[in-house]
Structure formats: C-alpha cells, structure tokens
C-alpha cells in the first residue's frame, strides 16, 4: 500500500522504469526532465496514435497492480502524458527488438535532442517545452528530424505517419547505416 499521493507514487514508479533512482549525482539524473515529460499531455493527431495513448494510460493499471492500491477513476481518466507514451512505446519497441525498454526510451530522448537535460544542467524549461510541442504537434520535418525517428532517407512524410510506422521505418533506416 502506498503512503503518498497516488500521482507522486506513480511518477516515481515511472521513473524507475527508465532510470536508477538511487543515483545521487545530478549530472546522471533526469528527474526534472521526466517531470516535464509527465506534465505534458500527449495529444494524438493521427488514427493509430490513439493506441500509443492507450498503451501509456495502461501503465496506470500495471502500477495499481504492483502498488497494491485502489483505482481512482478520476486519476485513471486523466489524459496520457508524453512520459507515459514514451515508456509504453519503449516497452513495445523492446518487445519487438533485442533492445531493452531503457535503451529505447533514451534513444527517443537522444533523438529528440534532450539527452543533455540532466538535473545538473540548469536547462531552460522553455527549450523542453518547444521540443515537446514539436513532437506532439508534429512540426518536425518530412524525414522526421526534430522528432523521435529521424531518417536518412524517408519514403513517406513522417509527419503523416503514425508513430508505430515511424518506428518501423526508423528500424529499417538504422539497418541500412
């Protein structure tokens, strides 16, 4: 049973999915960035990306199971956050490849240009906000540069591809390198 507000316990649980909580060195932690990701709603624009949002929200059900706590319908009905979507997508990517959830999550963060935003970096929150705006509203370029899946040679406009198909094309593109 948890003894802190459910949202805080859940956020901490999400963090353990992608980083080591016991690391005390701010240059090696990313809690401020992860909080910004969790504070940003993932809005799906293309059919199929609703699955990414549903996968993200489904993490809450897993959390409730492992935390031995009761369902809060209001909390469960909150929109999917970018952090939830990224972790759920990394889980799915790990299932389909020989790489881990952690590997894929940090690859997405690297591709988005946020890897240097550790807790010691004093990054400007507006910069993170701009990157997340570009991701959510798909203002990256045709080949996916500025998004999670930059390609060397895109065969389709990545802004018009659902996220899962972007990922699949990214895998093929990486094999060609």
Backbone as a chain_set.jsonl record, in Angstrom:
{"seq": "XXXXXXXXXXXXXXXXXXXXXXXXXXXXXXXXXXXXXXXXXXXXXXXXXXXXXXXXXXXXXXXXXXXXXXXXXXXXXXXXXXXXXXXXXXXXXXXXXXXXXXXXXXXXXXXXXXXXXXXXXXXXXXXXXXXXXXXXXXXXXXXXXXXXXXXXXXXXXXXXXXXXXXXXXXXXXXXXX", "coords": {"N": [[0.843, -1.18, 0.0], [0.535, 2.235, -0.794], [1.809, 5.32, 0.611], [1.833, 7.942, -0.092], [0.686, 10.689, -2.16], [-1.167, 9.403, -4.921], [-0.457, 10.17, -7.553], [2.162, 11.138, -7.261], [3.492, 8.86, -6.303], [3.089, 7.226, -8.508], [4.467, 8.655, -10.528], [7.093, 8.413, -9.521], [7.35, 5.644, -9.725], [7.173, 5.356, -12.524], [9.559, 6.619, -13.199], [11.431, 4.77, -12.239], [11.276, 2.887, -14.185], [12.872, 3.74, -16.249], [15.228, 4.851, -15.306], [17.832, 4.835, -12.803], [16.922, 5.198, -9.575], [18.464, 5.463, -7.293], [20.794, 6.805, -7.878], [22.799, 9.411, -6.898], [24.001, 11.582, -8.132], [23.567, 14.625, -9.698], [24.259, 15.126, -12.393], [23.824, 12.764, -13.546], [21.194, 12.18, -13.302], [17.731, 12.615, -14.206], [15.347, 13.732, -13.306], [14.003, 16.22, -13.367], [13.613, 16.649, -16.101], [12.074, 14.354, -16.676], [9.832, 14.932, -15.155], [8.878, 17.159, -16.541], [8.213, 15.913, -18.956], [6.194, 14.272, -18.028], [4.37, 16.133, -17.246], [3.319, 17.07, -19.568], [0.789, 16.803, -21.894], [0.119, 14.07, -24.026], [-1.019, 14.361, -27.136], [-2.866, 12.814, -29.545], [-2.853, 12.866, -33.052], [-3.172, 11.473, -35.392], [-4.962, 8.704, -36.699], [-4.468, 5.635, -35.151], [-2.369, 6.491, -33.565], [-3.772, 6.836, -31.301], [-3.605, 4.431, -30.1], [-1.047, 4.503, -28.984], [-1.469, 6.352, -26.965], [-3.37, 4.959, -25.439], [-1.832, 2.729, -24.674], [-0.003, 4.073, -23.037], [-1.66, 5.038, -20.933], [-2.455, 2.6, -19.963], [-0.307, 1.806, -18.443], [-0.883, 2.754, -15.942], [-2.689, 0.931, -14.889], [-1.04, -1.286, -14.561], [0.676, -0.203, -12.631], [-1.123, 0.142, -10.458], [-1.631, -2.522, -9.864], [0.911, -3.481, -8.989], [1.436, -1.753, -6.887], [-0.434, -2.323, -5.055], [-2.769, -0.822, -4.58], [-5.819, 1.104, -4.586], [-8.052, 1.748, -7.318], [-8.429, 4.939, -8.7], [-10.862, 6.568, -10.162], [-10.96, 9.178, -11.288], [-8.253, 9.865, -11.56], [-7.456, 7.793, -13.252], [-8.774, 8.529, -15.565], [-7.455, 10.682, -16.549], [-5.695, 12.449, -19.182], [-3.217, 10.886, -21.317], [0.232, 11.229, -20.624], [3.219, 12.636, -22.108], [5.469, 11.335, -21.092], [4.379, 8.866, -20.223], [3.503, 7.848, -22.705], [5.976, 7.618, -24.058], [7.367, 5.727, -22.461], [5.669, 3.515, -22.651], [5.789, 3.101, -25.419], [8.502, 2.515, -25.651], [8.518, 0.122, -24.217], [7.016, -1.491, -25.965], [8.641, -1.373, -28.235], [10.902, -2.654, -27.24], [9.883, -5.211, -26.907], [9.596, -5.973, -29.549], [12.161, -5.992, -30.541], [15.69, -6.72, -29.969], [16.528, -5.087, -27.968], [16.474, -3.209, -24.857], [13.812, -1.76, -22.837], [14.759, 0.506, -21.493], [16.947, 1.195, -23.13], [15.577, 1.914, -25.54], [13.904, 4.028, -24.652], [15.793, 6.017, -23.908], [17.026, 6.343, -26.353], [14.953, 7.532, -27.798], [14.804, 9.941, -26.354], [17.352, 10.971, -26.853], [17.217, 11.246, -29.683], [15.288, 13.229, -29.818], [16.73, 15.329, -28.92], [17.188, 15.875, -26.229], [18.935, 14.754, -24.424], [20.998, 16.0, -23.024], [19.76, 17.334, -20.972], [20.065, 16.948, -18.091], [19.745, 16.755, -14.454], [21.675, 18.462, -13.427], [22.132, 20.347, -15.334], [20.763, 22.79, -15.533], [18.846, 23.457, -17.488], [16.774, 25.303, -19.775], [13.405, 25.419, -19.211], [11.661, 26.222, -21.208], [12.888, 25.442, -23.528], [12.643, 22.649, -23.463], [9.877, 22.553, -23.51], [9.423, 23.596, -26.085], [10.547, 21.558, -27.678], [8.877, 19.419, -26.995], [6.47, 20.418, -27.907], [6.98, 20.425, -30.663], [7.198, 17.654, -31.044], [4.629, 16.635, -30.197], [2.793, 18.106, -31.775], [3.727, 17.58, -34.254], [5.599, 19.095, -35.806], [8.047, 18.609, -36.834], [10.456, 17.777, -39.444], [9.957, 16.494, -42.861], [11.5, 14.14, -43.062], [11.549, 13.363, -40.448], [13.349, 14.624, -38.763], [13.963, 16.304, -35.788], [12.022, 15.029, -34.487], [11.166, 11.876, -32.913], [12.175, 9.912, -34.549], [14.394, 10.313, -36.642], [15.241, 10.079, -40.057], [17.501, 8.879, -42.609], [16.787, 8.569, -45.213], [13.693, 9.146, -46.068], [10.736, 7.506, -47.076], [8.19, 8.251, -46.868], [6.238, 11.055, -45.765], [7.055, 11.821, -42.611], [5.574, 13.222, -40.781], [3.032, 12.561, -41.335], [2.74, 9.958, -40.771], [1.722, 7.36, -38.601], [2.949, 6.928, -35.245], [3.938, 4.327, -34.627], [4.487, 3.252, -37.171], [6.402, 5.072, -37.977], [8.435, 4.334, -36.219], [8.949, 1.709, -37.134], [9.907, 2.263, -39.713], [12.142, 3.691, -38.983], [13.703, 1.68, -37.77], [14.315, 0.111, -40.046], [15.753, 2.01, -41.493], [17.955, 2.382, -39.787], [19.168, -0.097, -40.019], [20.208, 0.087, -42.562], [22.333, 1.788, -42.278]], "CA": [[0.0, 0.0, 0.0], [1.335, 3.46, -0.874], [1.522, 6.3, 1.653], [1.995, 9.279, -0.648], [-0.349, 10.88, -3.192], [-1.043, 8.396, -5.982], [0.251, 10.713, -8.72], [3.595, 11.197, -6.951], [3.961, 7.471, -6.265], [3.084, 6.753, -9.896], [5.587, 9.298, -11.211], [8.323, 7.758, -9.05], [7.351, 4.305, -10.322], [7.535, 5.531, -13.935], [10.995, 6.94, -13.252], [12.216, 3.546, -12.045], [11.218, 2.116, -15.434], [13.846, 4.221, -17.229], [16.475, 5.326, -14.701], [18.129, 4.325, -11.476], [16.534, 6.212, -8.586], [19.452, 5.592, -6.224], [21.951, 7.576, -8.327], [22.702, 10.716, -6.249], [24.728, 12.591, -8.887], [22.631, 15.333, -10.579], [24.624, 15.045, -13.81], [23.415, 11.444, -14.017], [19.757, 12.012, -13.085], [16.892, 13.348, -15.161], [14.013, 13.851, -12.724], [13.359, 17.455, -13.838], [13.161, 16.38, -17.467], [10.987, 13.378, -16.626], [8.65, 15.634, -14.65], [8.368, 17.971, -17.658], [7.568, 14.976, -19.885], [4.961, 13.788, -17.401], [3.456, 17.276, -17.151], [2.874, 17.45, -20.909], [-0.192, 15.861, -22.43], [0.333, 13.505, -25.357], [-2.217, 14.515, -27.962], [-2.693, 12.072, -30.792], [-3.453, 13.558, -34.185], [-3.432, 10.522, -36.466], [-5.541, 7.418, -36.335], [-3.395, 4.689, -34.821], [-1.623, 7.03, -32.431], [-4.605, 6.65, -30.116], [-3.065, 3.223, -29.459], [0.089, 4.917, -28.165], [-2.045, 6.969, -25.764], [-3.982, 3.89, -24.644], [-0.728, 1.982, -24.06], [0.532, 4.898, -21.95], [-2.613, 5.026, -19.819], [-2.484, 1.232, -19.437], [0.74, 1.705, -17.425], [-1.506, 3.031, -14.646], [-3.261, -0.327, -14.412], [0.1, -2.071, -14.069], [1.106, 0.422, -11.381], [-2.096, -0.185, -9.404], [-1.413, -3.931, -9.505], [2.148, -3.68, -8.224], [1.428, -0.902, -5.691], [-1.482, -2.816, -4.164], [-3.603, 0.306, -4.191], [-7.14, 1.117, -5.215], [-8.276, 2.548, -8.501], [-9.02, 6.266, -8.56], [-11.414, 6.795, -11.501], [-10.582, 10.498, -11.819], [-6.851, 9.759, -11.962], [-7.383, 6.886, -14.404], [-9.346, 9.161, -16.759], [-6.604, 11.79, -16.999], [-5.066, 12.16, -20.471], [-1.874, 10.3, -21.346], [1.344, 12.186, -20.669], [4.301, 12.274, -23.03], [6.303, 10.332, -20.419], [3.687, 7.578, -20.297], [3.545, 7.378, -24.09], [7.344, 7.211, -24.397], [7.703, 4.487, -21.762], [4.873, 2.439, -23.265], [6.359, 2.858, -26.752], [9.791, 1.837, -25.422], [8.168, -1.259, -23.867], [6.594, -2.173, -27.194], [9.84, -1.471, -29.078], [11.752, -3.696, -26.634], [9.244, -6.495, -27.192], [9.773, -6.271, -30.973], [13.586, -5.988, -30.897], [16.541, -7.329, -28.94], [16.983, -3.998, -27.095], [15.662, -3.047, -23.651], [12.954, -0.582, -22.688], [15.632, 1.626, -21.131], [17.667, 1.575, -24.352], [14.694, 2.625, -26.473], [13.473, 5.287, -24.067], [16.865, 7.005, -24.004], [17.207, 6.619, -27.787], [13.934, 8.538, -28.147], [15.213, 11.209, -25.73], [18.521, 11.422, -27.634], [16.749, 11.691, -30.995], [14.556, 14.483, -29.629], [17.687, 16.373, -28.557], [17.033, 16.223, -24.811], [19.821, 13.937, -23.583], [21.848, 16.823, -22.155], [18.939, 17.997, -19.966], [20.107, 16.252, -16.801], [19.379, 17.6, -13.32], [22.738, 19.424, -13.146], [22.366, 21.21, -16.498], [20.038, 24.065, -15.478], [18.257, 23.702, -18.803], [15.64, 26.221, -19.839], [12.18, 24.647, -19.409], [11.032, 26.604, -22.485], [13.505, 24.632, -24.585], [11.966, 21.352, -23.387], [8.507, 22.808, -23.968], [9.472, 23.736, -27.551], [10.8, 20.223, -28.237], [7.667, 18.614, -26.808], [5.476, 20.976, -28.831], [7.349, 19.906, -31.987], [6.862, 16.236, -31.052], [3.187, 16.401, -30.087], [2.053, 18.723, -32.882], [4.321, 17.079, -35.479], [6.181, 20.172, -36.608], [9.367, 18.198, -37.303], [10.478, 17.807, -40.908], [9.496, 15.372, -43.677], [12.28, 12.942, -42.737], [11.468, 13.083, -39.019], [14.349, 15.355, -37.975], [13.266, 17.092, -34.79], [11.112, 14.101, -33.834], [11.796, 10.713, -32.282], [12.703, 8.951, -35.51], [14.988, 10.946, -37.821], [15.645, 9.119, -41.076], [18.435, 9.363, -43.622], [16.007, 8.583, -46.454], [12.292, 8.831, -45.794], [9.908, 7.193, -48.243], [6.9, 8.884, -46.582], [6.293, 12.21, -44.879], [6.967, 11.286, -41.249], [4.54, 13.96, -40.049], [1.734, 11.964, -41.68], [2.821, 8.536, -40.411], [1.509, 7.127, -37.178], [4.217, 6.749, -34.523], [4.451, 2.96, -34.738], [5.065, 3.101, -38.506], [7.657, 5.828, -37.95], [9.41, 3.488, -35.534], [9.319, 0.611, -38.035], [10.755, 2.814, -40.77], [13.403, 4.034, -38.32], [14.475, 0.436, -37.645], [14.838, -0.217, -41.376], [16.74, 3.038, -41.818], [19.138, 2.099, -38.978], [19.823, -1.284, -40.588], [20.913, 0.497, -43.782], [23.53, 2.583, -41.946]], "C": [[0.89, 1.246, 0.0], [0.882, 4.469, 0.171], [1.78, 7.724, 1.18], [0.905, 9.47, -1.695], [-0.098, 9.952, -4.38], [-0.251, 8.926, -7.169], [1.749, 10.779, -8.478], [4.193, 9.798, -6.916], [4.064, 6.911, -7.686], [4.247, 7.357, -10.678], [6.906, 8.639, -10.809], [8.459, 6.36, -9.643], [7.733, 4.376, -11.797], [9.033, 5.79, -14.072], [11.85, 5.691, -13.1], [12.215, 2.673, -13.297], [12.356, 2.493, -16.38], [15.136, 4.771, -16.627], [16.632, 4.759, -13.306], [17.873, 5.434, -10.445], [17.617, 6.453, -7.543], [20.7, 6.381, -6.63], [21.852, 8.992, -7.758], [23.329, 11.868, -7.044], [23.803, 13.297, -9.874], [22.979, 15.269, -12.069], [24.225, 13.697, -14.412], [21.924, 11.184, -13.807], [18.974, 12.959, -13.983], [15.486, 13.594, -14.616], [13.285, 15.114, -13.182], [12.826, 17.269, -15.265], [11.975, 15.42, -17.46], [9.704, 14.017, -16.104], [8.044, 16.508, -15.744], [7.648, 17.084, -18.68], [6.223, 14.513, -19.325], [3.919, 14.899, -17.273], [2.917, 17.747, -18.486], [1.949, 16.385, -21.458], [0.235, 15.37, -23.808], [-1.001, 13.576, -26.091], [-1.981, 13.742, -29.248], [-3.495, 12.751, -31.89], [-3.852, 12.613, -35.309], [-4.066, 9.259, -35.913], [-4.399, 6.417, -36.156], [-2.566, 5.186, -33.652], [-2.459, 7.019, -31.156], [-4.16, 5.395, -29.368], [-1.869, 3.558, -28.574], [-0.415, 5.542, -26.864], [-2.66, 5.902, -24.859], [-2.913, 3.039, -23.956], [-0.146, 2.753, -22.877], [-0.364, 4.878, -20.74], [-2.665, 3.64, -19.173], [-1.375, 1.008, -18.398], [0.162, 1.943, -16.03], [-2.104, 1.762, -14.038], [-2.162, -1.22, -13.853], [0.587, -1.523, -12.732], [0.167, 0.05, -10.232], [-1.923, -1.618, -8.925], [-0.195, -4.103, -8.613], [2.18, -2.856, -6.943], [0.37, -1.341, -4.681], [-2.361, -1.673, -3.652], [-4.892, 0.294, -5.001], [-7.177, 2.066, -6.407], [-8.917, 3.88, -8.116], [-9.545, 6.643, -9.94], [-11.03, 8.146, -12.115], [-9.145, 10.476, -12.334], [-6.714, 8.889, -13.21], [-7.886, 7.545, -15.684], [-8.535, 10.361, -17.251], [-5.974, 11.433, -18.346], [-3.661, 11.571, -20.299], [-0.825, 11.408, -21.389], [2.368, 11.718, -21.712], [5.196, 11.21, -22.388], [5.656, 8.955, -20.503], [3.762, 7.006, -21.711], [4.939, 6.87, -24.449], [7.731, 5.894, -23.72], [6.943, 3.314, -22.373], [5.407, 2.096, -24.651], [7.698, 2.13, -26.624], [9.557, 0.378, -25.019], [7.828, -2.063, -25.115], [7.791, -2.377, -28.124], [10.763, -2.571, -28.555], [11.193, -5.08, -26.935], [9.518, -6.932, -28.636], [11.232, -6.379, -31.407], [14.376, -6.706, -29.805], [17.131, -6.265, -28.0], [16.014, -3.816, -25.935], [14.766, -1.81, -23.729], [13.805, 0.647, -22.398], [16.396, 2.113, -22.362], [16.774, 2.404, -25.261], [14.245, 3.964, -25.92], [14.549, 6.356, -24.256], [17.262, 7.278, -25.45], [16.204, 7.67, -28.238], [14.337, 9.908, -27.607], [16.4, 11.812, -26.495], [18.078, 11.98, -28.985], [15.979, 13.003, -30.924], [15.48, 15.638, -29.236], [17.607, 16.792, -27.098], [17.982, 15.469, -23.89], [20.663, 14.779, -22.631], [21.072, 17.494, -21.024], [18.888, 17.212, -18.652], [19.844, 17.252, -15.674], [20.449, 18.629, -12.962], [22.858, 20.493, -14.231], [21.684, 22.569, -16.45], [19.443, 24.431, -16.841], [17.052, 24.639, -18.685], [14.379, 25.4, -20.105], [11.46, 24.991, -20.717], [11.609, 25.801, -23.65], [12.867, 23.242, -24.633], [10.545, 21.491, -23.922], [8.455, 22.919, -25.495], [9.668, 22.376, -28.225], [9.543, 19.366, -28.135], [6.528, 19.118, -27.694], [5.712, 20.413, -30.237], [6.975, 18.426, -32.121], [5.348, 16.033, -31.128], [2.438, 16.92, -31.312], [2.686, 18.442, -34.239], [4.844, 18.191, -36.392], [7.633, 19.87, -36.995], [9.324, 18.111, -38.833], [10.031, 16.487, -41.542], [10.176, 14.059, -43.295], [12.318, 12.636, -41.241], [12.499, 13.789, -38.161], [13.624, 16.354, -37.077], [12.25, 16.253, -34.032], [11.873, 12.941, -33.22], [12.548, 9.838, -33.267], [13.249, 9.632, -36.765], [15.532, 9.894, -38.786], [16.676, 9.727, -42.008], [17.732, 9.465, -44.971], [14.582, 8.171, -46.15], [11.568, 8.522, -47.101], [8.514, 7.8, -48.098], [7.141, 10.093, -45.689], [6.042, 11.721, -43.46], [5.908, 12.003, -40.405], [3.157, 13.37, -40.28], [1.687, 10.472, -41.411], [2.502, 8.381, -38.93], [2.837, 6.723, -36.537], [4.776, 5.342, -34.683], [5.096, 2.739, -36.103], [6.338, 3.925, -38.647], [8.757, 4.989, -37.32], [9.885, 2.363, -36.461], [10.221, 1.097, -39.16], [12.127, 3.211, -40.213], [14.289, 2.8, -38.173], [15.098, 0.048, -38.981], [15.95, 0.744, -41.773], [18.046, 2.79, -41.055], [19.896, 0.884, -39.488], [20.65, -0.935, -41.821], [22.205, 1.247, -43.486], [24.758, 1.749, -41.747]], "O": [[1.887, 1.296, 0.719], [-0.282, 4.478, 0.573], [1.932, 8.625, 2.005], [0.257, 8.497, -2.082], [1.045, 9.746, -4.79], [0.556, 8.191, -7.739], [2.533, 10.508, -9.388], [5.284, 9.575, -7.442], [5.018, 6.206, -8.016], [4.936, 6.647, -11.411], [7.74, 8.343, -11.665], [9.554, 5.942, -10.018], [8.522, 3.561, -12.275], [9.689, 5.242, -14.957], [12.882, 5.562, -13.759], [13.076, 1.805, -13.443], [12.768, 1.686, -17.213], [16.052, 5.125, -17.37], [15.676, 4.266, -12.709], [18.535, 6.471, -10.456], [17.683, 7.537, -6.965], [21.579, 6.6, -5.797], [20.915, 9.715, -8.095], [23.191, 13.025, -6.648], [23.295, 12.66, -10.797], [22.088, 15.35, -12.914], [24.28, 13.507, -15.627], [21.44, 10.091, -14.1], [19.495, 13.969, -14.454], [14.531, 13.658, -15.389], [12.069, 15.084, -13.367], [11.713, 17.69, -15.579], [10.985, 15.646, -18.157], [8.612, 13.681, -16.561], [6.821, 16.587, -15.861], [6.6, 17.46, -19.205], [5.244, 14.382, -20.059], [2.721, 14.626, -17.199], [2.148, 18.706, -18.546], [2.292, 15.203, -21.481], [0.66, 16.157, -24.653], [-1.976, 12.93, -25.708], [-1.006, 13.989, -29.958], [-4.643, 13.154, -31.697], [-4.758, 12.911, -36.087], [-3.749, 8.81, -34.812], [-3.467, 6.387, -36.959], [-2.109, 4.388, -32.833], [-1.924, 7.175, -30.058], [-4.318, 5.303, -28.151], [-1.699, 2.951, -27.516], [0.141, 5.296, -25.794], [-2.483, 5.945, -23.641], [-3.068, 2.669, -22.793], [0.169, 2.167, -21.841], [0.119, 4.715, -19.619], [-2.893, 3.524, -17.969], [-1.492, 0.114, -17.561], [0.663, 1.395, -15.048], [-2.033, 1.548, -12.828], [-2.328, -1.837, -12.801], [0.877, -2.286, -11.81], [0.627, -0.317, -9.151], [-2.051, -1.904, -7.735], [-0.26, -4.791, -7.594], [2.882, -3.221, -6.0], [0.291, -0.794, -3.581], [-2.653, -1.574, -2.46], [-5.022, -0.442, -5.979], [-6.433, 3.044, -6.48], [-9.838, 3.926, -7.301], [-8.755, 7.005, -10.813], [-10.803, 8.242, -13.321], [-8.854, 11.0, -13.409], [-5.946, 9.211, -14.116], [-7.47, 7.162, -16.777], [-8.888, 10.982, -18.253], [-5.743, 10.258, -18.63], [-3.017, 11.747, -19.265], [-0.981, 12.398, -22.104], [2.37, 10.561, -22.131], [5.634, 10.282, -23.068], [6.33, 7.977, -20.825], [4.049, 5.823, -21.894], [5.076, 5.817, -25.071], [8.358, 5.039, -24.345], [7.512, 2.244, -22.587], [5.471, 0.922, -25.016], [7.989, 1.225, -27.407], [10.309, -0.505, -25.43], [8.303, -3.185, -25.29], [7.934, -3.439, -28.73], [11.338, -3.33, -29.336], [11.95, -6.017, -27.189], [9.657, -8.125, -28.91], [11.511, -6.814, -32.524], [13.807, -7.229, -28.847], [18.122, -6.522, -27.316], [14.857, -4.226, -26.024], [14.95, -0.939, -24.579], [13.596, 1.707, -22.989], [16.479, 3.317, -22.605], [17.171, 3.482, -25.705], [14.21, 4.948, -26.658], [14.259, 7.463, -24.709], [17.789, 8.351, -25.744], [16.555, 8.593, -28.973], [14.228, 10.914, -28.308], [16.438, 13.016, -26.748], [18.512, 13.06, -29.386], [16.013, 13.798, -31.864], [15.057, 16.794, -29.222], [17.922, 17.934, -26.761], [17.832, 15.548, -22.671], [21.006, 14.318, -21.542], [21.679, 18.167, -20.19], [17.814, 16.859, -18.166], [19.732, 18.454, -15.916], [20.15, 19.588, -12.251], [23.611, 21.452, -14.063], [22.005, 23.433, -17.266], [19.532, 25.577, -17.282], [16.413, 24.741, -17.638], [14.296, 24.741, -21.142], [10.739, 24.161, -21.27], [10.918, 25.515, -24.628], [12.585, 22.721, -25.712], [10.073, 20.652, -24.689], [7.538, 22.39, -26.123], [9.023, 22.082, -29.232], [9.187, 18.668, -29.084], [5.717, 18.327, -28.175], [4.777, 19.982, -30.912], [6.497, 17.993, -33.17], [4.851, 15.343, -32.018], [1.546, 16.246, -31.827], [2.254, 18.986, -35.256], [4.564, 18.215, -37.59], [8.362, 20.762, -37.43], [8.28, 18.344, -39.443], [9.764, 15.505, -40.85], [9.536, 13.011, -43.212], [13.047, 11.74, -40.814], [12.53, 13.581, -36.948], [12.792, 17.138, -37.533], [11.678, 16.712, -33.043], [13.086, 13.018, -33.031], [13.455, 9.102, -32.879], [12.643, 9.542, -37.832], [16.197, 8.942, -38.377], [16.724, 10.945, -42.18], [18.044, 10.343, -45.775], [14.292, 6.985, -45.992], [11.769, 9.201, -48.108], [7.751, 7.863, -49.061], [8.124, 10.148, -44.95], [4.946, 11.26, -43.141], [5.409, 11.447, -39.427], [2.223, 13.639, -39.525], [0.724, 9.796, -41.773], [2.955, 9.173, -38.104], [3.739, 6.234, -37.218], [5.984, 5.183, -34.859], [6.145, 2.102, -36.189], [7.258, 3.523, -39.359], [9.877, 4.94, -37.828], [11.083, 2.098, -36.557], [11.187, 0.424, -39.52], [13.144, 3.08, -40.895], [15.492, 2.867, -38.423], [16.277, -0.304, -39.041], [16.969, 0.33, -42.326], [19.128, 2.967, -41.614], [21.123, 0.833, -39.402], [21.665, -1.574, -42.097], [23.081, 1.335, -44.347], [25.83, 2.286, -41.465]]}, "num_chains": 1, "name": "protein.A"}
